[in-house]
Amino acid sequence: MLNLKVVPKMQILERHKYSWKLEQKDSFRLVGKSIIVSCENNLHFKKIPEFWNECQRNGIFAKLVSIDTATTKGIFGLFGTYDEQLNEIEYSIMTISNQKLPQGFIEINIPTATWAIFDCRGSVPQAIQKGWQYLNEEWLVKYPFEHAQCPEIEWYSNGNVYDNDYLSQIWIPIKHSYRE
């Protein structure tokens, strides 16, 4: 008799725990710059960080920081209109501001809404990209909230974006009608 020992194939999964909450937020005005990005072959995962780098190099980021009038300071990444035919999405880098609109900037008024807000801890862009992956692969399956008519938002706190404990957030607008 021959005894065989079976060893299962080992899989190493990197699991992150995300804290999240539902929060009602009053309307607010965002001011900033935007681009159109192709989503073909996940190109937006490369182009959006490049847009952030460009805004830091050309002074737009510094201008946004200087006109930020929010109680809790931070910069927003905003996913706007998605064009299914062209597989492109509008992405904006913005801040809350009640100051005069700087020349060449755009403004978007975000209405009062309920948001599912996810804390993403870690350096950028990896932490926020892993947060989106968690949302798309796990959270949306477990919690099928109906999407409200607002853009999806990333929020980046003040601080060192390379720090392992840096806080960024993903805000998903929802209709408050979830049922299990």
BELZIUR-V523501 format. One record per pair of residues at least 6 apart in sequence whose C-alpha atoms are under 7 Angstrom apart, sorted by the first residue. I is the first residue (numbers start at 1). J is the second residue. Records with the same first field share a line. If there is no record, write none. Layout:
BEGIN
I = J ; J
END
This chain:
BEGIN
18 = 118 ; 119 ; 120
19 = 118 ; 119
20 = 116 ; 117 ; 118 ; 119
21 = 116 ; 117 ; 118
22 = 114 ; 115 ; 116 ; 117
23 = 114 ; 115 ; 116
24 = 113 ; 114 ; 115
25 = 112 ; 113 ; 114
26 = 111 ; 112 ; 113
27 = 110 ; 111 ; 112
28 = 96 ; 109 ; 110 ; 111
29 = 96 ; 97 ; 107 ; 108 ; 109 ; 110
30 = 94 ; 95 ; 96 ; 97 ; 107 ; 108 ; 109
31 = 94 ; 95 ; 96 ; 97 ; 105 ; 106 ; 107 ; 108
32 = 64 ; 92 ; 93 ; 94 ; 95 ; 105 ; 106 ; 107
33 = 92 ; 93 ; 94 ; 105 ; 106
34 = 90 ; 91 ; 92 ; 93
35 = 90 ; 91 ; 92
36 = 88 ; 89 ; 90 ; 91
37 = 44 ; 47 ; 88 ; 89 ; 90
38 = 44 ; 87 ; 88 ; 89
39 = 87 ; 88
40 = 87
55 = 61
64 = 94 ; 95
67 = 97 ; 99
68 = 95 ; 96 ; 97
69 = 96 ; 97 ; 98
70 = 96 ; 97
73 = 157 ; 158
74 = 95 ; 155 ; 156 ; 157 ; 158
75 = 94 ; 95 ; 155 ; 156 ; 157
76 = 93 ; 94 ; 95 ; 153 ; 154 ; 155 ; 156
77 = 91 ; 92 ; 93 ; 94 ; 153 ; 154 ; 155
78 = 91 ; 92 ; 93 ; 151 ; 152 ; 153 ; 154
79 = 90 ; 91 ; 92 ; 151 ; 152 ; 153
80 = 89 ; 90 ; 91 ; 151
81 = 89 ; 90
82 = 88 ; 89 ; 90
83 = 89
113 = 173
114 = 173 ; 174 ; 175 ; 176
115 = 171 ; 172 ; 173 ; 174
116 = 171 ; 172 ; 173 ; 174
117 = 169 ; 170 ; 171 ; 172
118 = 169 ; 170 ; 171
119 = 167 ; 168 ; 169 ; 170
120 = 127 ; 128 ; 131 ; 167 ; 168 ; 169
121 = 127 ; 164 ; 165 ; 166 ; 167 ; 168
122 = 163 ; 164 ; 165 ; 166 ; 167
123 = 161 ; 162 ; 163 ; 164 ; 166
124 = 161 ; 162
128 = 168
144 = 178
145 = 174 ; 175 ; 177 ; 178
146 = 174 ; 175
147 = 173 ; 174 ; 175
148 = 173 ; 174 ; 175
150 = 173
152 = 171 ; 172 ; 173
153 = 170 ; 171 ; 172
154 = 169 ; 170 ; 171
155 = 168 ; 169 ; 170
156 = 167 ; 168 ; 169
157 = 167 ; 168
159 = 166
160 = 166
END
